């Protein structure tokens, strides 16, 4: 039986505790939660841990002592999180690889060029990883680029598709179903398995897209170095 809930720790079941570091859309909270998980995974009584959107989930073995977790959290809150280097990711915004670009621009009241320019100029933050290996939720999309998800999802979204919905932008690492608005495509490798699994994105990382031509997209040679 876990102990009673000391704030900001909340027990979600008999062996897993949730720790909130800030608002779900706060980049600093996402970074702190990610660093906290990296630290607590080194503890002997931690069985598993992961983070996303400023929150960490930690699974413990008995006797469920939170002392070490409290120490790790206090440390994360006492120092500013070190900024990640800005990761610049190439994106082809040609309509041949951006099937929702025109409709998204129209819904936003923008020209296609204004949509592309705005999307490529904003600095986003990896707030969480999930849905599929290498799939990063990039938060910080400005208000004038926000759209609800599509009413009818696609059965197949091509790998590398760059999409927007709500407050976020994403790149689909593999072909999957999806309901986001597809406004471009990136040639980079988001996940590789040649040795240990490696993801291009890490929680808390700053990301900015930059445009490339359709010819550059087709000539791009994906490499494990992307990760």
Secondary structure as GFF3:
##gff-version 3
##sequence-region A 1 227
A	DSSP	beta_strand	9	11	.	.	.	ID=ss1
A	DSSP	beta_strand	16	20	.	.	.	ID=ss2
A	DSSP	alpha_helix	27	40	.	.	.	ID=ss3
A	DSSP	beta_strand	46	52	.	.	.	ID=ss4
A	DSSP	beta_strand	55	60	.	.	.	ID=ss5
A	DSSP	alpha_helix	67	78	.	.	.	ID=ss6
A	DSSP	beta_strand	87	92	.	.	.	ID=ss7
A	DSSP	three_ten_helix	95	97	.	.	.	ID=ss8
A	DSSP	alpha_helix	101	108	.	.	.	ID=ss9
A	DSSP	alpha_helix	112	121	.	.	.	ID=ss10
A	DSSP	beta_strand	124	129	.	.	.	ID=ss11
A	DSSP	beta_strand	136	139	.	.	.	ID=ss12
A	DSSP	three_ten_helix	143	145	.	.	.	ID=ss13
A	DSSP	beta_strand	154	157	.	.	.	ID=ss14
A	DSSP	beta_strand	161	165	.	.	.	ID=ss15
A	DSSP	beta_strand	168	171	.	.	.	ID=ss16
A	DSSP	beta_strand	176	178	.	.	.	ID=ss17
A	DSSP	beta_strand	181	185	.	.	.	ID=ss18
A	DSSP	beta_strand	191	192	.	.	.	ID=ss19
A	DSSP	beta_strand	198	199	.	.	.	ID=ss20
A	DSSP	beta_strand	206	212	.	.	.	ID=ss21
A	DSSP	alpha_helix	214	219	.	.	.	ID=ss22
A	DSSP	three_ten_helix	224	226	.	.	.	ID=ss23
###
